[in-house]
């Protein structure tokens, strides 16, 4: 006779975790022996196999018992989430926990018979440990990176694996309250694909590179909430500014300088740093202190302050820094303080650096109480075809796109003369450096995903060279595999 019983216990540690399954088997075995004669005694025993199945996630165990040595073999397997484990073990146990014996004899024919019975029970315990995720049949991901886009107006948050989410949602669905203060409480989050979430910052956003934003737990499927530090754009956004200032100022006038922002503010205010140099031998302590402590887009110096002297020249310099911590090239203006009243000329609009694909426009403002004449010059001189399309007025100059040669610096100068006294003149000049326009690379169809067994076609035939539209660009291909 064989009696079998089984019990199992399962322990789960942690959320992504360790699974431990313990299975206990109790086996009771009965044997009987018939003896035919006093001189010979034969014994046979049989044990029936006992099996059991227990389940936690998926777990099975089998046990067999044979012979008097009571050797037990146990095998088990378990599978949890995407992690699986199997193990087998052979256990030898001491089987005699209790034993009962009985003997019977029959003398009628002069022989004897004896029947012996015994029962034995044993307990076998096996444990299987599996490490893996017990959070479902998917791998749970996390936030990989967060980076400002090339405009500075958005932040792309990238996750380690597919989130199965799409469309646009309020960013309050995903980010912690302190993070919403940084990105703007009414900001919108849009899924570009199943791993990239684009955060469109509002005008009230204060987020800067180096700040940490927090993705909440249990808000994005199959993704743990976590903190991530926001990085600067991969392509620098450099501010481009122009300084608006007169070439000279009369000794009884107020000097005013201001800034024209061409590009690179990334949607927010810039921070300005002013400085000044002079050929004046008198002390500049008061002027230098006033200039360097100004961090706004305009600078005003009153003639009554005594900080600027007649006959002296001053070079004012300015740089601008955006919230991404990129700083512009310095721009400067040389200003003379007249000893006698002269026409005052102020350049209102001028851009120091321009690609050849953009037009050049210089606008001035002239102040003088009596009639004056005005003459524009451009150096180096333009070819006849380009000079023919340049438009000049008494105060302005307009040069169409593709009229100036790339990699060349041009000086545009305006001279103003009093008609009543030709010795009274004023002049102003501004420089424009023409740069090569960046190549325009167009991949037909844009970014896309492809199956591993499908053909991949990259078509760049629509790309072109802006400086020479008729020229075909050359290409050099490479393939970079992410590590």
ChimeraX attribute file (.defattr): number of C-alpha atoms within 10 A of each C-alpha:
attribute: neighborCount
match mode: 1-to-1
recipient: residues
	/A:1	12
	/A:2	16
	/A:3	16
	/A:4	17
	/A:5	13
	/A:6	18
	/A:7	13
	/A:8	17
	/A:9	13
	/A:10	16
	/A:11	12
	/A:12	16
	/A:13	11
	/A:14	10
	/A:15	10
	/A:16	16
	/A:17	15
	/A:18	16
	/A:19	22
	/A:20	17
	/A:21	23
	/A:22	15
	/A:23	22
	/A:24	16
	/A:25	21
	/A:26	15
	/A:27	22
	/A:28	22
	/A:29	21
	/A:30	18
	/A:31	17
	/A:32	16
	/A:33	16
	/A:34	16
	/A:35	17
	/A:36	15
	/A:37	13
	/A:38	10
	/A:39	8
	/A:40	7
	/A:41	12
	/A:42	9
	/A:43	11
	/A:44	9
	/A:45	12
	/A:46	15
	/A:47	19
	/A:48	16
	/A:49	14
	/A:50	18
	/A:51	15
	/A:52	16
	/A:53	14
	/A:54	19
	/A:55	13
	/A:56	17
	/A:57	13
	/A:58	13
	/A:59	19
	/A:60	18
	/A:61	23
	/A:62	17
	/A:63	19
	/A:64	15
	/A:65	21
	/A:66	14
	/A:67	10
	/A:68	12
	/A:69	12
	/A:70	20
	/A:71	16
	/A:72	18
	/A:73	17
	/A:74	21
	/A:75	16
	/A:76	22
	/A:77	17
	/A:78	22
	/A:79	18
	/A:80	22
	/A:81	15
	/A:82	13
	/A:83	14
	/A:84	14
	/A:85	15
	/A:86	14
	/A:87	13
	/A:88	14
	/A:89	13
	/A:90	12
	/A:91	14
	/A:92	13
	/A:93	14
	/A:94	12
	/A:95	21
	/A:96	14
	/A:97	11
	/A:98	11
	/A:99	12
	/A:100	10
	/A:101	11
	/A:102	10
	/A:103	11
	/A:104	11
	/A:105	12
	/A:106	10
	/A:107	8
	/A:108	7
	/A:109	6
	/A:110	7
	/A:111	12
	/A:112	15
	/A:113	16
	/A:114	16
	/A:115	15
	/A:116	16
	/A:117	14
	/A:118	15
	/A:119	18
	/A:120	19
	/A:121	19
	/A:122	19
	/A:123	16
	/A:124	19
	/A:125	15
	/A:126	19
	/A:127	17
	/A:128	21
	/A:129	17
	/A:130	20
	/A:131	17
	/A:132	18
	/A:133	21
	/A:134	22
	/A:135	15
	/A:136	12
	/A:137	11
	/A:138	11
	/A:139	17
	/A:140	17
	/A:141	17
	/A:142	19
	/A:143	20
	/A:144	16
	/A:145	17
	/A:146	25
	/A:147	22
	/A:148	23
	/A:149	20
	/A:150	15
	/A:151	15
	/A:152	23
	/A:153	16
	/A:154	21
	/A:155	25
	/A:156	22
	/A:157	21
	/A:158	18
	/A:159	19
	/A:160	14
	/A:161	17
	/A:162	16
	/A:163	19
	/A:164	12
	/A:165	16
	/A:166	14
	/A:167	11
	/A:168	14
	/A:169	14
	/A:170	14
	/A:171	24
	/A:172	18
	/A:173	13
	/A:174	19
	/A:175	23
	/A:176	17
	/A:177	14
	/A:178	13
	/A:179	20
	/A:180	21
	/A:181	17
	/A:182	18
	/A:183	25
	/A:184	22
	/A:185	19
	/A:186	17
	/A:187	20
	/A:188	19
	/A:189	24
	/A:190	18
	/A:191	19
	/A:192	14
	/A:193	16
	/A:194	15
	/A:195	18
	/A:196	23
	/A:197	22
	/A:198	22
	/A:199	26
	/A:200	21
	/A:201	24
	/A:202	17
	/A:203	13
	/A:204	14
	/A:205	18
	/A:206	15
	/A:207	21
	/A:208	19
	/A:209	16
	/A:210	13
	/A:211	13
	/A:212	16
	/A:213	22
	/A:214	18
	/A:215	23
	/A:216	18
	/A:217	15
	/A:218	11
	/A:219	13
	/A:220	17
	/A:221	13
	/A:222	19
	/A:223	21
	/A:224	16
	/A:225	19
	/A:226	14
	/A:227	18
	/A:228	19
	/A:229	15
	/A:230	20
	/A:231	19
	/A:232	20
	/A:233	19
	/A:234	10
	/A:235	10
	/A:236	16
	/A:237	22
	/A:238	19
	/A:239	21
	/A:240	23
	/A:241	24
	/A:242	23
	/A:243	26
	/A:244	20
	/A:245	24
	/A:246	24
	/A:247	21
	/A:248	24
	/A:249	26
	/A:250	19
	/A:251	21
	/A:252	15
	/A:253	14
	/A:254	14
	/A:255	19
	/A:256	15
	/A:257	16
	/A:258	16
	/A:259	21
	/A:260	16
	/A:261	18
	/A:262	15
	/A:263	13
	/A:264	23
	/A:265	23
	/A:266	18
	/A:267	15
	/A:268	16
	/A:269	14
	/A:270	22
	/A:271	16
	/A:272	19
	/A:273	18
	/A:274	23
	/A:275	18
	/A:276	19
	/A:277	14
	/A:278	16
	/A:279	10
	/A:280	14
	/A:281	7
	/A:282	11
	/A:283	9
	/A:284	15
	/A:285	9
	/A:286	12
	/A:287	17
	/A:288	15
	/A:289	12
	/A:290	17
	/A:291	18
	/A:292	14
	/A:293	11
	/A:294	15
	/A:295	16
	/A:296	15
	/A:297	19
	/A:298	15
	/A:299	17
	/A:300	13
	/A:301	17
	/A:302	14
	/A:303	18
	/A:304	11
	/A:305	10
	/A:306	12
	/A:307	16
	/A:308	24
	/A:309	16
	/A:310	17
	/A:311	14
	/A:312	16
	/A:313	20
	/A:314	18
	/A:315	14
	/A:316	20
	/A:317	17
	/A:318	23
	/A:319	23
	/A:320	28
	/A:321	20
	/A:322	22
	/A:323	18
	/A:324	23
	/A:325	17
	/A:326	16
	/A:327	20
	/A:328	19
	/A:329	14
	/A:330	15
	/A:331	17
	/A:332	17
	/A:333	21
	/A:334	18
	/A:335	19
	/A:336	21
	/A:337	23
	/A:338	21
	/A:339	14
	/A:340	12
	/A:341	17
	/A:342	21
	/A:343	25
	/A:344	20
	/A:345	24
	/A:346	23
	/A:347	22
	/A:348	18
	/A:349	20
	/A:350	21
	/A:351	19
	/A:352	19
	/A:353	17
	/A:354	17
	/A:355	21
	/A:356	24
	/A:357	20
	/A:358	15
	/A:359	14
	/A:360	23
	/A:361	15
	/A:362	18
	/A:363	15
	/A:364	19
	/A:365	14
	/A:366	16
	/A:367	11
	/A:368	13
	/A:369	9
	/A:370	10
	/A:371	12
	/A:372	19
	/A:373	12
	/A:374	16
	/A:375	14
	/A:376	18
	/A:377	14
	/A:378	16
	/A:379	11
	/A:380	11
	/A:381	11
	/A:382	15
	/A:383	11
	/A:384	8
	/A:385	9
	/A:386	16
	/A:387	14
	/A:388	11
	/A:389	12
	/A:390	14
	/A:391	12
	/A:392	15
	/A:393	11
	/A:394	15
	/A:395	17
	/A:396	17
	/A:397	19
	/A:398	15
	/A:399	19
	/A:400	16
	/A:401	14
	/A:402	17
	/A:403	20
	/A:404	25
	/A:405	18
	/A:406	17
	/A:407	12
	/A:408	13
	/A:409	17
	/A:410	19
	/A:411	14
	/A:412	18
	/A:413	15
	/A:414	21
	/A:415	17
	/A:416	24
	/A:417	19
	/A:418	19
	/A:419	13
	/A:420	10
	/A:421	11
	/A:422	11
	/A:423	10
	/A:424	15
	/A:425	18
	/A:426	19
	/A:427	19
	/A:428	21
	/A:429	19
	/A:430	18
	/A:431	16
	/A:432	18
	/A:433	18
	/A:434	22
	/A:435	18
	/A:436	16
	/A:437	16
	/A:438	12
	/A:439	12
	/A:440	11
	/A:441	13
	/A:442	13
	/A:443	13
	/A:444	13
	/A:445	10
	/A:446	8
	/A:447	7
	/A:448	7
	/A:449	6
	/A:450	9
	/A:451	7
	/A:452	7
	/A:453	6
	/A:454	7
	/A:455	8
	/A:456	11
	/A:457	10
	/A:458	11
	/A:459	12
	/A:460	14
	/A:461	12
	/A:462	12
	/A:463	17
	/A:464	19
	/A:465	17
	/A:466	17
	/A:467	19
	/A:468	13
	/A:469	9
	/A:470	9
	/A:471	10
	/A:472	12
	/A:473	16
	/A:474	8
	/A:475	7
	/A:476	4
	/A:477	4
	/A:478	5
	/A:479	5
	/A:480	5
	/A:481	5
	/A:482	4
	/A:483	3
